[in-house]
């Protein structure tokens, strides 16, 4: 079985885990609402607009940095809660939204510290993108991709292991390099599944629009919210399951261990 087909099966098994604890999907919903509220308060509170962004001045970068920190902190906190909940299930527990949030709260200080680090890196990449022209956009894109890969496992490390920030980053890089190498096919599978789901939603709404008019907008809104909370939750469960196998060598009872073993492509044997 090819890597893409295998990764789709891994996503499917993560889906089975998620279906045992559907309430975890509340977490990305709360996260999305909180991030939207934060962004609105910053844009209106600091008067950010297209003209200010074009000037690239400190009156933009300072509030933008604070916005990055706030949104990163919220996003990482709730993703950490999803990972904690999924891991509790895989260890034989019965997680709730409360237990997942409690696990994330215990690691609140490292999460906030990581948000500052991530915001700093994000601002540096943005500055390169804005100030170095076409070449800067290419460099920023490459740096962003490398950063995403290096921090692929940062959330489970932050919430499941008691490590300082520097060690957490090194741990994320180590787990990624020693187990997956550069073959992160699961992300591709999730992206393809999400893309197909959105295309299907748009197609269905398009057909409904010719028949029921305004009702189609309601269907689109409900469907869009559903997809926007489902796939981030599924991604969190997927990352949690891979991290558990990569670090403990264990899978959830009832899941196909061979799929996990074949999902990892170590760089050195």
C-alpha positions in Angstrom: 0.0 0.0 0.0 1.4 3.4 -1.0 2.1 6.1 1.5 -0.9 8.2 0.5 -3.3 5.3 0.7 -1.8 4.2 4.0 -2.0 7.8 5.4 -5.7 7.9 4.5 -6.2 4.8 6.6 -4.3 6.4 9.5 -6.6 9.4 9.2 -9.6 7.1 9.2 -8.4 5.4 12.4 -7.9 8.8 14.0 -11.5 9.5 13.0 -12.6 6.4 14.9 -10.8 7.8 18.0 -12.5 11.2 17.6 -15.9 9.6 17.2 -15.6 8.2 20.7 -15.2 11.7 22.1 -17.1 14.0 19.7 -17.3 16.7 22.4 -13.7 17.5 21.7 -14.9 19.3 18.6 -16.2 22.0 20.9 -12.6 23.0 21.6 -11.7 24.3 18.1 -15.1 26.1 18.0 -14.3 28.0 21.2 -10.8 28.7 19.9 -12.1 30.1 16.6 -14.6 32.4 18.4 -11.9 33.6 20.8 -9.4 34.3 18.0 -12.0 36.1 15.9 -12.9 38.3 18.9 -9.2 39.0 19.6 -8.6 40.0 16.0 -11.6 42.3 15.9 -10.5 44.0 19.1 -7.0 44.6 17.8 -8.0 45.9 14.4 -10.6 48.2 15.8 -8.6 49.1 18.9 -5.4 49.9 17.1 -7.0 51.2 13.9 -5.1 48.8 11.7 -5.9 49.1 8.0 -4.4 48.5 4.6 -2.6 51.9 4.5 -0.8 51.3 7.8 0.3 47.8 6.6 1.8 49.3 3.5 4.0 51.6 5.6 5.5 48.7 7.6 6.1 51.0 10.5 6.3 50.3 14.2 2.7 51.5 14.6 1.8 48.3 12.7 4.5 45.8 13.9 4.1 46.4 17.6 0.3 45.7 17.7 0.7 43.0 15.1 3.3 41.2 17.3 0.9 41.4 20.3 -1.9 40.1 18.1 0.3 37.2 17.0 1.1 36.4 20.6 -2.6 36.4 21.6 -3.8 34.4 18.7 -1.0 31.9 18.9 -1.6 31.4 22.7 -5.3 30.7 22.2 -4.7 28.4 19.2 -2.0 26.4 20.9 -3.9 26.2 24.2 -7.0 24.7 22.6 -5.0 22.4 20.3 -3.1 21.2 23.3 -6.5 20.4 25.0 -7.5 18.3 21.9 -4.2 16.5 22.0 -4.5 15.9 25.8 -8.1 14.6 25.4 -7.1 12.3 22.5 -4.1 10.9 24.4 -6.3 10.3 27.5 -8.6 8.2 25.3 -5.7 6.3 23.8 -4.5 5.5 27.3 -7.8 4.0 28.2 -9.5 7.0 29.8 -12.7 8.7 29.1 -11.9 12.4 28.4 -14.3 15.3 28.7 -14.0 18.9 27.6 -13.2 19.7 31.2 -10.4 17.2 31.6 -8.9 18.2 28.3 -8.9 21.9 29.3 -7.5 21.1 32.7 -4.6 19.2 31.1 -3.8 22.3 28.9 -4.2 24.7 31.9 -1.5 22.8 33.7 0.9 23.7 30.9 -0.3 27.3 30.5 3.0 28.9 31.2 5.0 26.9 28.6 2.2 27.5 26.1 2.3 31.3 26.7 6.1 31.2 26.4 5.9 29.3 23.2 3.3 31.8 21.9 5.9 34.5 22.3 8.6 32.5 20.5 6.2 31.6 17.7 5.1 35.2 17.4 8.7 36.4 17.2 9.5 33.9 14.4 6.3 34.8 12.6 7.1 38.5 12.7 10.6 37.9 11.4 9.3 35.9 8.5 6.7 38.5 7.8 9.3 41.3 7.9 11.4 39.3 5.3 8.3 38.8 3.2 7.4 42.5 3.3 10.8 44.1 3.0 12.9 42.0 0.6 10.7 42.0 -2.4 10.1 38.9 -4.6 13.1 37.1 -3.3 11.9 37.8 0.3 8.6 36.1 -0.5 10.5 33.0 -1.6 12.7 33.0 1.4 9.8 33.7 3.7 7.9 30.7 2.2 10.8 28.4 2.6 11.4 29.5 6.2 7.8 29.2 7.0 7.7 25.6 5.6 10.8 24.6 7.5 9.4 26.1 10.7 6.1 24.2 10.3 8.0 20.9 9.9 10.3 21.6 12.9 7.4 22.4 15.1 5.1 19.6 13.9 5.1 17.9 17.3 5.5 21.0 19.5 2.0 20.9 20.9 2.1 17.3 22.1 5.5 17.9 23.6 4.3 21.1 25.4 1.2 19.4 26.9 2.4 15.9 27.5 6.0 16.4 28.6 7.5 18.6 31.3 10.3 20.3 29.4 11.6 23.9 29.0 10.8 25.7 25.8 14.2 25.1 24.2 14.1 21.4 25.0 10.6 21.2 23.7 11.6 22.6 20.3 14.6 20.3 20.2 12.3 17.4 21.1 9.8 18.2 18.4 12.6 18.4 15.8 14.1 15.1 17.1 10.8 13.2 17.0 10.1 14.5 13.5 13.6 13.7 12.1 14.0 10.3 13.7 10.6 8.9 12.8 9.1 10.7 9.9 12.0 12.2 8.1 10.6 14.5 5.5 7.6 12.3 4.5 4.6 13.9 6.3 2.0 12.2 4.2 -0.7 12.6 6.8 -0.8 16.3 6.4 -1.3 15.8 2.7 -4.1 13.3 3.3 -5.9 15.6 5.7 -5.5 18.5 3.3 -6.9 16.5 0.5 -9.8 15.3 2.6 -10.6 18.9 3.7 -10.4 20.2 0.2 -12.8 17.5 -1.1 -15.2 18.2 1.8 -15.2 22.0 1.0 -15.7 21.4 -2.7 -18.6 19.1 -2.0 -20.1 21.7 0.3 -19.8 24.4 -2.3 -21.3 22.1 -5.0 -24.3 21.2 -2.8 -24.9 24.8 -1.8 -24.7 25.8 -5.5 -27.3 23.3 -6.4 -29.6 24.3 -3.5 -29.2 28.0 -4.4 -31.1 27.4 -7.7 -34.0 25.8 -5.8 -34.3 27.2 -2.3 -32.4 30.5 -2.5 -31.6 32.0 0.9 -31.8 28.6 2.6 -28.6 27.6 0.7 -26.8 30.3 2.7 -27.9 28.8 6.0 -26.8 25.4 4.8 -23.4 26.8 3.8 -22.9 28.6 7.1 -23.7 25.4 9.1 -21.6 23.3 6.8 -18.7 25.7 6.9 -18.7 25.9 10.7 -18.9 22.1 10.9 -15.9 21.6 8.6 -13.9 24.4 10.3 -14.2 22.6 13.7 -14.1 19.0 12.5 -10.8 19.0 10.6 -8.7 20.9 13.2 -9.9 18.4 15.8 -9.2 15.4 13.6 -5.7 16.8 12.9 -5.1 17.2 16.7 -6.1 13.5 17.2 -4.0 12.4 14.3 -0.9 14.2 15.6 -1.5 12.8 19.1 -1.8 9.3 17.9 1.4 9.5 15.9 3.3 11.2 18.7 2.2 8.4 21.1 3.5 5.7 18.8 6.7 7.7 18.0 7.6 8.2 21.7 6.1 5.2 23.5 5.9 2.7 20.7 2.2 2.1 21.6 -1.0 2.3 19.6 -4.6 2.4 20.8 -6.2 -1.0 21.3 -8.2 -2.0 18.2 -6.0 0.1 15.8 -3.8 -1.5 13.1 -0.2 -1.3 14.5 1.3 -2.2 11.1 -0.2 1.1 9.7 1.7 3.1 12.3 4.9 1.2 11.9 4.8 1.7 8.1 3.9 5.4 8.5 7.3 6.2 10.0 10.3 6.3 7.7 13.4 6.7 9.9 16.4 8.5 8.3 18.8 6.1 9.9 18.4 2.4 10.6 
